[in-house]
């Protein structure tokens, strides 16, 4: 375990800061829609490859673009004027042992199913889907086909645990709002600013037009969002909350955040994979972060995905004894269980760190967890 760099610290440094920023883009945000679809395509291809050939073949579908549509939302229900356009790109193995694999058909079905399964109002009929996935690189195929999984990139992953109090609030808030308030769609963006014992939470929540009859009901929905946010802050912390919802509204002019489908993707907001949440579901400028787009990368050898997920798992396991911040670096062509370094800043013991790192590298199980929808990548 010579590659483990152990650094003992007294506490989680972020919890001791006077100021902390935390953001989450909800699953209906255009960037998150791209993340979710890219990951769904990868998982569908992985299952198809395993069923046909007994193993996952090389692919990276971490390129998806969303071009916003146009809509005319009206209280009680308006119309979609022009559809959202989603372009699936990336690379995948389209032929193996003389057998062709219908990659584009599999990808399109996965994308449509993702929309159907995860949204109240947004429907595949609101979207134009296009697949332009190309054949994968021959060089990466050869690395990928090694008996023992080897890294197909020189990259790093980071993770920390446990989450700070503000991180926990922001991580949970988005899902609670759109799942418990039926008038709100899945495009809920939350931003937390903690200053000392105070936390200012700004929420952007797309209200579904057909579920409100007018401005009065719209304002009532905003109050529900405020109250739900206030309750969660009080439940999770001793922080004093200040809550703002849909601050761009000009209610006296009737200019408010109502949508037909519950997402801003219908009316001008574009999206791309990797521009939103990291694999822990948050954007945390006071923490170490990787810019890797984990969603859609293959779950066998791409360390941009595997090491970010694994670093978070290692940190979670260490956190049973104390706070941990984990950074892992790979090298292309080297076995995944031989990182160049695993740096851990922690309040836990060195023995605990080495025990967890050794166990997680020996039995990562990331591939199976990804294929079986047991981990989140955004």
PEJO-V798170 format. One record per backbone hydrogen bond with DSSP energy under -1.0 kcal/mol. NH is the residue of the N-H (numbers start at 1). CO is the residue of the C=O. E is the energy in kcal/mol with one decimal. If there is no record, write none. Layout:
{{NH;CO;E} {NH;CO;E}}
//
This chain:
{{4;1;-1.6} {5;342;-2.6} {7;344;-2.9} {9;346;-2.5} {17;14;-1.5} {20;194;-2.1} {22;192;-2.1} {23;283;-2.2} {24;190;-2.4} {28;186;-2.2} {29;26;-2.0} {33;29;-2.7} {34;30;-1.7} {35;31;-2.1} {36;32;-3.1} {37;33;-2.3} {38;34;-2.7} {39;35;-2.4} {40;36;-2.0} {41;37;-2.5} {42;38;-2.0} {43;39;-2.4} {44;40;-2.3} {45;41;-2.6} {46;42;-2.6} {47;43;-2.1} {48;44;-2.0} {49;45;-3.0} {50;46;-2.3} {51;47;-2.3} {52;48;-2.2} {53;49;-3.2} {54;50;-1.7} {60;91;-3.1} {61;296;-2.9} {65;87;-2.3} {66;271;-2.7} {67;85;-3.3} {69;265;-2.3} {70;82;-2.4} {72;79;-3.3} {76;209;-2.5} {76;212;-1.3} {77;74;-2.9} {79;72;-1.4} {81;70;-1.7} {82;70;-2.3} {84;126;-2.3} {85;67;-2.7} {86;128;-2.9} {87;65;-2.8} {88;130;-3.3} {89;63;-2.8} {91;60;-2.8} {92;134;-2.3} {93;58;-1.3} {96;99;-2.6} {99;96;-2.1} {101;94;-3.0} {103;101;-2.5} {106;102;-2.3} {107;103;-2.7} {108;104;-2.5} {109;105;-2.1} {110;106;-2.3} {111;107;-2.3} {112;108;-2.2} {113;109;-2.5} {114;110;-2.1} {115;111;-1.7} {116;112;-2.4} {117;113;-2.4} {118;114;-1.1} {126;123;-2.6} {127;124;-1.7} {128;84;-3.6} {130;86;-2.2} {132;88;-3.5} {134;90;-2.5} {136;92;-1.3} {141;137;-1.8} {142;138;-1.8} {143;139;-1.6} {144;140;-2.5} {145;141;-1.8} {146;143;-1.3} {151;334;-2.7} {152;301;-1.9} {157;328;-2.4} {159;326;-2.0} {161;324;-2.1} {168;164;-2.5} {169;165;-1.9} {170;166;-2.4} {171;167;-2.6} {172;168;-1.7} {173;169;-2.2} {176;172;-1.7} {177;173;-2.3} {178;174;-1.9} {179;175;-1.8} {180;176;-1.7} {181;177;-1.6} {184;181;-2.0} {185;206;-3.4} {187;262;-2.1} {188;186;-1.8} {189;204;-2.4} {190;24;-2.4} {191;202;-2.2} {192;22;-3.5} {193;200;-2.3} {194;20;-2.7} {195;198;-2.8} {196;18;-2.7} {198;195;-1.9} {199;240;-2.5} {200;193;-3.1} {201;242;-2.7} {202;191;-2.7} {203;244;-2.9} {204;189;-2.7} {206;187;-1.8} {207;257;-2.1} {208;183;-3.2} {209;259;-3.8} {211;208;-1.6} {212;209;-1.6} {218;214;-2.1} {219;215;-2.5} {220;216;-1.9} {221;217;-2.0} {222;218;-2.0} {223;219;-1.9} {224;220;-1.9} {225;221;-2.2} {226;222;-2.3} {227;223;-2.6} {228;224;-2.6} {229;225;-2.2} {230;226;-2.7} {231;227;-2.7} {232;228;-1.9} {233;229;-2.4} {234;230;-2.3} {235;231;-2.3} {236;232;-2.3} {237;233;-1.4} {240;197;-2.7} {242;199;-2.3} {244;201;-2.7} {246;203;-2.8} {249;246;-1.8} {250;255;-3.1} {253;250;-1.4} {255;250;-2.0} {256;254;-1.0} {258;256;-1.7} {259;207;-3.2} {266;263;-1.4} {267;264;-1.8} {269;264;-1.6} {271;66;-2.1} {273;64;-1.2} {275;272;-1.1} {278;282;-2.5} {281;278;-2.5} {283;23;-2.6} {287;284;-2.1} {294;292;-1.1} {297;294;-1.6} {303;301;-1.0} {305;302;-1.5} {306;302;-2.6} {307;303;-1.6} {309;305;-2.3} {310;306;-2.9} {311;307;-2.6} {312;308;-1.6} {313;309;-1.9} {314;310;-2.9} {315;311;-2.3} {316;312;-2.5} {317;313;-2.3} {318;314;-2.5} {319;315;-2.0} {320;317;-1.2} {321;318;-2.6} {324;161;-2.9} {325;345;-2.6} {326;159;-3.5} {327;343;-2.4} {328;157;-2.9} {329;341;-2.1} {330;155;-3.2} {333;151;-3.4} {334;331;-2.0} {336;149;-2.0} {338;335;-1.9} {340;329;-2.5} {342;3;-2.6} {343;327;-2.8} {344;5;-2.8} {345;325;-2.5} {346;7;-2.4} {347;323;-2.1} {353;349;-1.9} {354;350;-2.5} {355;351;-2.2} {356;352;-2.4} {357;353;-2.7} {358;354;-2.3} {359;355;-2.0} {360;356;-2.7} {361;357;-2.3} {362;358;-1.8} {363;359;-1.8} {369;365;-2.0} {370;366;-2.5} {371;367;-2.3} {372;368;-2.2} {373;370;-1.6} {374;369;-3.3}}
//
